[in-house]
Each structure stands twice: as C-alpha cells, then as structure tokens.
C-alpha cells in the first residue's frame, strides 16, 4: 500500500476541478498533475505544425518522441514540450476544442497513458482530468467527480476568459461547453464518466474554500502515516 494516496479528480470543463485540484495539492503538499494539459499539448503541436486534426496518425506523429514534463514555476505547474514552456499557448479556446477532438483518438490516449501513470505511481499526487478514476488510476485511493450546473459552468468559463483579456460571448461559451461535453462523454475510448466508486461533488453555488474543506477532510481520513 502506498504511504500517501493518489487523488483522482474528474469532471467536465467549468466544474472547478482545475482550481480545486491545484489548491488541494498545495494544502496537502502533494504533487499536482493537470492531465488535460497533456492533451492540450498534443493539440497545440498539431495546430502549430499545420496537421489535419481529423487524421489520427498525423496527430500522433507530431507528438511522438516529444518530451512532456511539468515544472513548478511561480503560480503552479507549467507544461514543457521539448524544453519549451507552452503553458500560456495551450489555454486558448481553439486549443481547448482541438484537445477534446484529438483526445478521442486511441493513439493519442495510448501515447499519454503511461506518462500519466508515471507521474502518480508513488502516491502523494492529485491528478485531474476526465478519465483519471476510470482508466488512468482505477485503483486510486480517493476519487472525486466534480460537476456544476451548465449555466454556472458557462459563466465561470466566460469570466475566466474575460480575466485573461479574451473576448467571449456567454451564449457561445455555453454552446461550446455543451459540444465538448457531448464529444467527451460519447467517445468510444475512455469517455468522460463518473467512476462507480467516485464521490460526486456538486460545486454549484459553493466557494472554492468550501469545496476544498470537504475534499481535504476526506483525503486526510485515508492518509497513512
């Protein structure tokens, strides 16, 4: 048994999982791994190299042999691809949409699966994504599935983009989220879904601190000293 647990946090975009995972890891002094950033990295590479996103073998080829690594810099973990910090490049709406699309490819998921597992195999880690508790670490000691109302998720994403100086329309953001939800939950390989033993957490109308207090208490109950 691992001395420190693996904490898996899954959920759709806008559910608060990224903010919660990052802050929870800091509270617990665990490593934080944003697995969604890895898929964004693949998508960004494909876009930068002008690859057709609908051709699986070409998308996989752009990332094969590329070194993916996280480095903690100031505000958190930044994704580096072959030594280049791409943290700011992979957070655009274009890359988000592309990541949802390429993540459906078995070749892409196979490429990243072992990498994700290597980040968390020793425990003491908080991983966030869409299939952490179902595929990447089905035996994780703690699994949470975060969700929120579609309206609140859209508003959160709209405000997030606004804070970054990116213009967006709330209705368009809501439509994009609905489209991503459909793509993520209906794909044949590792679809977005709640693991049978995951603890559902509705973040609608809750402060980040309230959600963190709830998750931290549950994790500490499972920790082995």
Secondary structure as a PSIPRED ss2 file (coil, helix, strand):
# PSIPRED VFORMAT (PSIPRED V4.0)

   1 X C   1.000  0.000  0.000
   2 X C   1.000  0.000  0.000
   3 X C   1.000  0.000  0.000
   4 X C   1.000  0.000  0.000
   5 X C   1.000  0.000  0.000
   6 X E   0.000  0.000  1.000
   7 X E   0.000  0.000  1.000
   8 X E   0.000  0.000  1.000
   9 X E   0.000  0.000  1.000
  10 X E   0.000  0.000  1.000
  11 X E   0.000  0.000  1.000
  12 X C   1.000  0.000  0.000
  13 X C   1.000  0.000  0.000
  14 X C   1.000  0.000  0.000
  15 X C   1.000  0.000  0.000
  16 X C   1.000  0.000  0.000
  17 X H   0.000  1.000  0.000
  18 X H   0.000  1.000  0.000
  19 X H   0.000  1.000  0.000
  20 X H   0.000  1.000  0.000
  21 X H   0.000  1.000  0.000
  22 X H   0.000  1.000  0.000
  23 X H   0.000  1.000  0.000
  24 X H   0.000  1.000  0.000
  25 X H   0.000  1.000  0.000
  26 X H   0.000  1.000  0.000
  27 X H   0.000  1.000  0.000
  28 X H   0.000  1.000  0.000
  29 X C   1.000  0.000  0.000
  30 X C   1.000  0.000  0.000
  31 X E   0.000  0.000  1.000
  32 X E   0.000  0.000  1.000
  33 X E   0.000  0.000  1.000
  34 X E   0.000  0.000  1.000
  35 X H   0.000  1.000  0.000
  36 X H   0.000  1.000  0.000
  37 X H   0.000  1.000  0.000
  38 X H   0.000  1.000  0.000
  39 X H   0.000  1.000  0.000
  40 X H   0.000  1.000  0.000
  41 X H   0.000  1.000  0.000
  42 X H   0.000  1.000  0.000
  43 X H   0.000  1.000  0.000
  44 X H   0.000  1.000  0.000
  45 X H   0.000  1.000  0.000
  46 X H   0.000  1.000  0.000
  47 X H   0.000  1.000  0.000
  48 X H   0.000  1.000  0.000
  49 X C   1.000  0.000  0.000
  50 X C   1.000  0.000  0.000
  51 X C   1.000  0.000  0.000
  52 X C   1.000  0.000  0.000
  53 X C   1.000  0.000  0.000
  54 X C   1.000  0.000  0.000
  55 X C   1.000  0.000  0.000
  56 X H   0.000  1.000  0.000
  57 X H   0.000  1.000  0.000
  58 X H   0.000  1.000  0.000
  59 X H   0.000  1.000  0.000
  60 X H   0.000  1.000  0.000
  61 X H   0.000  1.000  0.000
  62 X H   0.000  1.000  0.000
  63 X H   0.000  1.000  0.000
  64 X C   1.000  0.000  0.000
  65 X C   1.000  0.000  0.000
  66 X C   1.000  0.000  0.000
  67 X C   1.000  0.000  0.000
  68 X E   0.000  0.000  1.000
  69 X E   0.000  0.000  1.000
  70 X E   0.000  0.000  1.000
  71 X E   0.000  0.000  1.000
  72 X E   0.000  0.000  1.000
  73 X E   0.000  0.000  1.000
  74 X C   1.000  0.000  0.000
  75 X C   1.000  0.000  0.000
  76 X E   0.000  0.000  1.000
  77 X E   0.000  0.000  1.000
  78 X E   0.000  0.000  1.000
  79 X E   0.000  0.000  1.000
  80 X E   0.000  0.000  1.000
  81 X E   0.000  0.000  1.000
  82 X C   1.000  0.000  0.000
  83 X C   1.000  0.000  0.000
  84 X E   0.000  0.000  1.000
  85 X E   0.000  0.000  1.000
  86 X C   1.000  0.000  0.000
  87 X C   1.000  0.000  0.000
  88 X C   1.000  0.000  0.000
  89 X H   0.000  1.000  0.000
  90 X H   0.000  1.000  0.000
  91 X H   0.000  1.000  0.000
  92 X C   1.000  0.000  0.000
  93 X H   0.000  1.000  0.000
  94 X H   0.000  1.000  0.000
  95 X H   0.000  1.000  0.000
  96 X H   0.000  1.000  0.000
  97 X H   0.000  1.000  0.000
  98 X H   0.000  1.000  0.000
  99 X H   0.000  1.000  0.000
 100 X H   0.000  1.000  0.000
 101 X H   0.000  1.000  0.000
 102 X H   0.000  1.000  0.000
 103 X C   1.000  0.000  0.000
 104 X C   1.000  0.000  0.000
 105 X C   1.000  0.000  0.000
 106 X H   0.000  1.000  0.000
 107 X H   0.000  1.000  0.000
 108 X H   0.000  1.000  0.000
 109 X H   0.000  1.000  0.000
 110 X H   0.000  1.000  0.000
 111 X H   0.000  1.000  0.000
 112 X H   0.000  1.000  0.000
 113 X H   0.000  1.000  0.000
 114 X H   0.000  1.000  0.000
 115 X H   0.000  1.000  0.000
 116 X H   0.000  1.000  0.000
 117 X H   0.000  1.000  0.000
 118 X H   0.000  1.000  0.000
 119 X H   0.000  1.000  0.000
 120 X H   0.000  1.000  0.000
 121 X C   1.000  0.000  0.000
 122 X C   1.000  0.000  0.000
 123 X C   1.000  0.000  0.000
 124 X C   1.000  0.000  0.000
 125 X E   0.000  0.000  1.000
 126 X E   0.000  0.000  1.000
 127 X E   0.000  0.000  1.000
 128 X E   0.000  0.000  1.000
 129 X E   0.000  0.000  1.000
 130 X C   1.000  0.000  0.000
 131 X C   1.000  0.000  0.000
 132 X H   0.000  1.000  0.000
 133 X H   0.000  1.000  0.000
 134 X H   0.000  1.000  0.000
 135 X H   0.000  1.000  0.000
 136 X H   0.000  1.000  0.000
 137 X C   1.000  0.000  0.000
 138 X C   1.000  0.000  0.000
 139 X C   1.000  0.000  0.000
 140 X C   1.000  0.000  0.000
 141 X C   1.000  0.000  0.000
 142 X E   0.000  0.000  1.000
 143 X E   0.000  0.000  1.000
 144 X E   0.000  0.000  1.000
 145 X E   0.000  0.000  1.000
 146 X E   0.000  0.000  1.000
 147 X E   0.000  0.000  1.000
 148 X C   1.000  0.000  0.000
 149 X C   1.000  0.000  0.000
 150 X H   0.000  1.000  0.000
 151 X H   0.000  1.000  0.000
 152 X H   0.000  1.000  0.000
 153 X H   0.000  1.000  0.000
 154 X H   0.000  1.000  0.000
 155 X H   0.000  1.000  0.000
 156 X H   0.000  1.000  0.000
 157 X H   0.000  1.000  0.000
 158 X H   0.000  1.000  0.000
 159 X H   0.000  1.000  0.000
 160 X H   0.000  1.000  0.000
 161 X H   0.000  1.000  0.000
 162 X H   0.000  1.000  0.000
 163 X H   0.000  1.000  0.000
 164 X C   1.000  0.000  0.000
 165 X C   1.000  0.000  0.000
 166 X C   1.000  0.000  0.000
 167 X C   1.000  0.000  0.000
 168 X C   1.000  0.000  0.000
 169 X C   1.000  0.000  0.000
 170 X H   0.000  1.000  0.000
 171 X H   0.000  1.000  0.000
 172 X H   0.000  1.000  0.000
 173 X H   0.000  1.000  0.000
 174 X H   0.000  1.000  0.000
 175 X H   0.000  1.000  0.000
 176 X H   0.000  1.000  0.000
 177 X H   0.000  1.000  0.000
 178 X H   0.000  1.000  0.000
 179 X H   0.000  1.000  0.000
 180 X H   0.000  1.000  0.000
 181 X H   0.000  1.000  0.000
 182 X H   0.000  1.000  0.000
 183 X H   0.000  1.000  0.000
 184 X H   0.000  1.000  0.000
 185 X H   0.000  1.000  0.000
 186 X H   0.000  1.000  0.000
 187 X C   1.000  0.000  0.000
 188 X C   1.000  0.000  0.000
 189 X C   1.000  0.000  0.000
 190 X C   1.000  0.000  0.000
 191 X C   1.000  0.000  0.000
 192 X C   1.000  0.000  0.000
 193 X C   1.000  0.000  0.000
 194 X C   1.000  0.000  0.000
 195 X C   1.000  0.000  0.000
 196 X C   1.000  0.000  0.000
 197 X C   1.000  0.000  0.000
 198 X C   1.000  0.000  0.000
 199 X E   0.000  0.000  1.000
 200 X E   0.000  0.000  1.000
 201 X E   0.000  0.000  1.000
 202 X E   0.000  0.000  1.000
 203 X C   1.000  0.000  0.000
 204 X C   1.000  0.000  0.000
 205 X C   1.000  0.000  0.000
 206 X C   1.000  0.000  0.000
 207 X C   1.000  0.000  0.000
 208 X H   0.000  1.000  0.000
 209 X H   0.000  1.000  0.000
 210 X H   0.000  1.000  0.000
 211 X H   0.000  1.000  0.000
 212 X H   0.000  1.000  0.000
 213 X H   0.000  1.000  0.000
 214 X H   0.000  1.000  0.000
 215 X H   0.000  1.000  0.000
 216 X H   0.000  1.000  0.000
 217 X H   0.000  1.000  0.000
 218 X H   0.000  1.000  0.000
 219 X H   0.000  1.000  0.000
 220 X H   0.000  1.000  0.000
 221 X H   0.000  1.000  0.000
 222 X H   0.000  1.000  0.000
 223 X C   1.000  0.000  0.000
 224 X C   1.000  0.000  0.000
 225 X C   1.000  0.000  0.000
